[in-house]
Amino acid sequence: MPQPRVYEFRAHLTPGQKRFAAAFVNDFEDPKSENPNLRDRNLFIQNLEVVNLSEPVVTPGLPPPLREIFAKYTGPKKPGFLGRVFGQQAKPALNAGTARAILGDFTRHAWRRPRSPPRSTA
């Protein structure tokens, strides 16, 4: 089965407004192919991103609901993930129990119901 891929292209641009686009120029159909994945070639673009490699990477802020969940478990006296996200802590203090609690709160908010207990992998 075809897998998604990341394609990168680097260009040196002069200052000023620019326009860029993506196009599907390699369409192909073979309805008689034995492999159903090769019968019709399609392209799905999930996102396009332009970055300036000479600038530092900017980490987006957490939305307030997520910030509250992380702060509940990694508050000022509990350095951990939230501090690392914002570059304030050097050592992680997040353990498996805290990670489960954070994910439990997150899933309860995201799906508006309690999470199911984890399934055994054995």
C-alpha angles and dihedrals in degrees: 000000000000115000128215114257137197115230119196129195124183123205134172108225132191117237117277141064117323135185126211135181142179124224136186103229101157104068116165137174131189107167091180096057114126090221108071090207090063098049096087126016114215137172127217118186112202096182145340119218132190118195135178104227092198092064126075118263111263116216110212116237122253116257111251096255092054092043089056093050093050093043090054090063102025103036126154093290093044109059112198145108098349091051091048092050090057095039095248100119131051100193126051118237095179114121131184093264093052091046090052091049092050092048091046092054092044094051092046089056096039097048098024093233137077117279121252115251113264115269120241113256093203 
